[in-house]
Amino acid sequence: MGKCFVFVNQKGGVGKTTSCINIGAYIALAGKKVLLVDFDSQGNMSSGVGVSKDKPTIYELIAGLTSPQEAVKHTPVAGLDAISASIDLSGAAIELVEQDNREFFLKKALAPFRDVYDYILIDCPPSLGLLTLNGLAAADSVLVPMQCEYFALEGITLLLKSVSNVQKSINPDLVIGGIFFTMYDSRTRLAQDVVMQVKSYFKDVVFNTIIPRNVRLSEAPSRGLPICSYDPECAGAKSYAKLAEEVMKRG
């Protein structure tokens, strides 16, 4: 049965989608079958791997309007598939509120893929709302990208409290797969201090690999390519390759 990771951070702009795309791509390059699931109505992950946001999307899948096979789209990377998202997903949170077992729609939709893919990576919206709750209910492990700034320290506490609540009431098998730093600028004292504080508190939960601030990582999504296809020799690419290795070793 494949391993399912969910990328979560209620703060936007921390490299969550970029990390989901690139970790997934490097796992695929290692010979594994990987499915990326865009569960954010902005559809940035879909754009970042060059797949269409046309129907069927994840919305049609969780609504029972399409089959699992029809929902899957191929990316330019061999072994890396994706289920895209569109603005239609924004209505799903409203529609799900009054449904029974509303936290488990995504888990049910992804169940047929568990025996097909080695890894399923879910990209959630930057919030702790019902869509993210569905992601946490569907996953085995939570991966938390964290920007090296002061407010990130406050946000991580709230996020981990939410994960704890999910573990108690919805998904007792959910674990914290790891916290990793993104957009790191070694020239700033603040970035160094944040890394030191988080590592001293969370210890082994923190991944060793740190993703640097890198312009090529910002450019790649505009071409619809993971960094391994856009510029495999840049510092960002090499860092994500190492981080993907760590993720596979842990899970």
N, C-alpha and C positions, 0 to 999 in steps of 0.2 A: 504494500500500500504506500502511495506517495506521501511525502511530507508536505504539509501546508503551512506557509508562513504568511503573516499579515504585517504590513508596514503601517505603523500608526504614529502620528504626532498631531495633536490638535492645533499646533502652530503651523501656519503656512510658510512656504519659502525656506524649508530646512533641508531640501534635497531628498525628500521622501520618494517622489516619483522617479527622479533620476537614479536613485539607489535601487529601487525595485527593478527598473529596466536593466541596469548594468549588471547587477548581481545575477539576475536571471539569464542575461546573455552569456556571462562567463561560465555559469553552471552548464548551460547548453553546450558551450565550446568544450567543456570537459567530458562531453559524450552523454550527458543526461537529457531526458525529455522534460521540458519545462513549459508550463502554462502560466502566462501572465493574465491576471484578471483585473481589469480596470473597473473599480467600484466607486468612481468619482465622476459626477455628472459633467465636470469640466472636460473630461476625456483627454487629459494631457498625456497620460501613459499611452493611449492609443496613437496619438500623433507622434509621440517619441519613438515608436517602433514602426511607424509607417503603415499602420493598418486603418482601414476605412471605419468611419463611425456610422455608416449606413446600417440599417437593420439587416439581420438580427444582431442585437447587442446584449449585454448582460441584463438589461431591463426585460427584454422579451424572454430571456431564459428564466429569470426568477418568477416571471408572470405566467410561465407555462405556455407561452405563445410560439415557442420554437423548440427544436430538439437540441441536445448537447452537441451533436455532430455539426449541425448547421451554424451554431454560434461561434465555432472556432475559426480563427483566421490565421494564416501563416505570415510570419515576419521574414525579413531578409536573412535572418540567422538560422542556419540549419538546426532543427531540434527545438526551436523556440516558437511556440504558438501563443496566440493571445485571444481573449474575448474583450471586445471593445466596449466603450461606454459613450453615451451621448447625453444631451440635455434632458432626454426623456427620463433619465434616472432621477432627476431632481424631484419628480412627482412621486417616486416610489416611496420615499420616506413618509409622505403624507398618506399614501394609500395603505401602507403597512401598519400605521398606528392602530387602526381598529381591527386588524386581523389577529386571529389566534396564532400563538407561537410565532409572533412577528420577528423574533430575534433569529429564527432558524431558516429563513427563506434562502439565504445564500448557501448555507451548509447543505440544504437539500438539493439545490441546483448543481453544486459542485461534486456531489457524491459519485456520479457516474465517471468522473475524471480521475478518481483516486487510484484506480487500477491501471490507468492509461499513462499517467505522467509520474515521473520520479519526484518532481517538485511542482507545487502550485504556489505562486506568489500573488498576493492580493494587495492592490494599492487602494487605500481608503482615503476619503476626503479629509481635509484638515479640520476635523471637529470630533467631538465625542458623542455624536448623535446616533440615530437608529441605524444608519448605514454602517458606521464604524462598529457598532454593537454586533451587527450581522457578521462583519469580518472577524471579530474576536470570537464569536460563537463557532465559526467555521474552521478556525485555524488550530494548529497544534502549538505554534510558537509565535511570539510577538517580537518583531525587530523594530527597534526604536532609533531612527536617525536623530541626531542632536546637533544643533549649531553651537559653536563655541561662543556663547554670549550669556550675560547675566540672567536675562529673563528665561532662558532655556532651563536654568536650574529650578526655577519656580514651576515651570510647566511640567517638568518630568515628574515632580511629586504628585501633581494632580492626575497625570496619565497613569502612573503606577497604582494609584488608589482606585482608578476606574478598572484597571486590569484585575486588581484584587477582588473587586465586587463581582466581576464577570466569573472569576474562578469559583467564587462561593455559590453563585446562584444559577449560572448558565452553562459554563464550560469548565468543570473541575480539572480536566486534563491539560488545560492551557498553561504554558510556561513562558517565562521571559527568555526568549532566545538570545537576546543580547542588545546592548546599547552601543552605537558607534557614532563617531564624530564626523561631521561634514563641514565643508567650507572653512577648513582650518587654515589660519594665517599665522605661521610661526613667528612672524615679526612682532606680533602684539602680545603684550604681557597678559591681557585679559584672556586670550585664547589658551595660553599656557596654564593660567590659574584655574580656568573652568575644567580643563582636562584633568588636572591634578586633583581637584576637589571631587569630581565624579568618580575617578578611578579609586580614590581613597575610600569613598563611601560604598560604591557598588562592587568594587574589586573584580572578581572573575566574570561578572556579568558583562563587563565592558570588553569589546573586541580590541585586539592589539592594533589592527590597521586603522589609520586615520586618513580620511579623504581630504586632500588639500583643496583650497580654492583654486580653480583651474578654468580658464576661459574656454578651453576646448570642450569641457563637459557642458558648458552653457550653449555652445554652438550646435552640438550633435543633434538635439531634438528637432531643430529647425530643418534638418535634412531627413528626419524620420529614421535615424540610425542610432543604435547603441554606440558607445564610445569605442568598443572593440572593432567596429566596422568603420568608424569615422576617423579615428586617430589612435591606433593601438599603441603607439610609442610615447604618447604624452603622459605626464605624471598622474593625471586623473585615471587614465586607463590602467596603468600599472597598479595603482592603489585598489581599484575595484577588482582587479584580478586576484589580488591577495585577499581582499575581504570575502570574495566569493569562495575561496579555498577555506577560509575560516568558517564560513556558514556551513559548508558541506561537512567539515570535520565535526562540528557541533551537532549537526542534525542528520 
